[in-house]
Amino acid sequence: HDLHLEMMGHYRKNLNSHIVYTLDDNFYAIPGSNHNKANLYPDMRRRMKKGLELCDRLIVTTEPLKDAYQSDIDDIVIVPNYLEKAIWGELKSKRRQGAKPRVGWAGAMQHHGDLELLIPVMEAPKDEVDWIFFGMYIKEIKHMIKEFHDPVKLEFYPEKLATLNLDLAVAPLERNKFNEGKSNLRLLEFGVLGWPIVCSDIFPYQKGPVTTLPNKSSAWINAIREKVSDLDALAKEGDTLRQWVLDNWMLEDHLEEWLQALLTEQKFQALVNRLTVKQQLEQS
């Protein structure tokens, strides 16, 4: 907004500070199916460019986001999204809690286009699984949803998500520039709960022990049917994914990476030196 740009200009002019901007979305490529598009200024590119020019560094979560903004600011650092171990590490989700395998999805209102991909996918095995949704749904799939959970405040989201007790999670994404710039946060949140995942074969989801598929309904239907036919194998798949998340994607294990991204090189080295001296003194 105008006020934000005015404030940033004040910071730039009057404060001797290292100003860091963080972005987790490609605001230059929001698709029409995303309801947030209607809330953006028509001159969003100009506004973003002006804001970034007032900053020293931009932190983004993915390589495609770095590519999207590289003409607007020289200093761009990539720091992936991580989960807080203190919040997510001890969460538990139960398996085999229904008469049928529980297959589900969770997300917010901007996923209308992504959920359209599920319409034929949900129809075929609707008598073989129970579909569980949390956060939103589109009217075309409402009649196939066995259980729907309303959105909750952000601080209650992790604990609420765990109560879905899914046997299998799905993560569809339309193939467009906006989604290609997204992070793998959905895989991390589902995975840390031990839910095996069937997801779209798109940049954010192409690394990790998950099942990536083209956005073809036949491929998704076959994969879901195959997976829910062997719940023991499905549980092992979920355990493997959970361990992958715990081993690689916990925020507490990447604090130095964040500090280095937020600070200037000089301040980072000074902090490292102070911590090294403190550690040496404590050991002596």
Secondary structure, DSSP 8 states (H G I E B T S, - for coil): -HHHHHHHHHHHHH-----EEEE-S-TT---TTSGGGGGS-TTHHHHHHHHHHT-SEEEESSHHHHHHHTTT-S-EEE----B-HHHHTT----SS-SSS-EEEEE--GGGHHHHHTTHHHHHTTTTTSEEEEES---GGGGGGEEEEE----GGGHHHHHHTT--SEEEE----SHHHHT--SHHHHHHHHTT--EEEE-SGGGSSSSSEEE-S-HHHHHHHHHHHHT-HHHHHHHHHHHHHHHHHH-BGGGGHHHHHHHHS-HHHHHHHHHHHHHHHHHHH-
